[in-house]
């Protein structure tokens, strides 16, 4: 797998889902993210980061609750939100940055 920094520094819009395996709302986001990827295809890249397995990364991005979704383009955070989201709401956010 490509390195995280290489991925978020690319031109392609990248959605990062900081999650935990024990988190109920995180489990609810899984099918939403799958459907989002099916709908948007190559327009977006989606990465899931387990905060328990990647504590340093969670600290670096100041993740205090899960799920936390962050949208990156060219290494910059263009949007961030904590908590589960509905598919249509997430699509509306992403459309602003496409």
Buried (B, 14 or more C-beta within 10 A) or exposed (E): EEEBEEBBBBEBBBBBBBBBEEBEBBBEBEEBBEEBBEEBEEEBBBBBBBBEEBEEBBEEBEBEEBBBBBBBBEEEEBBBBBEBBEBEEBBEBBEEEE
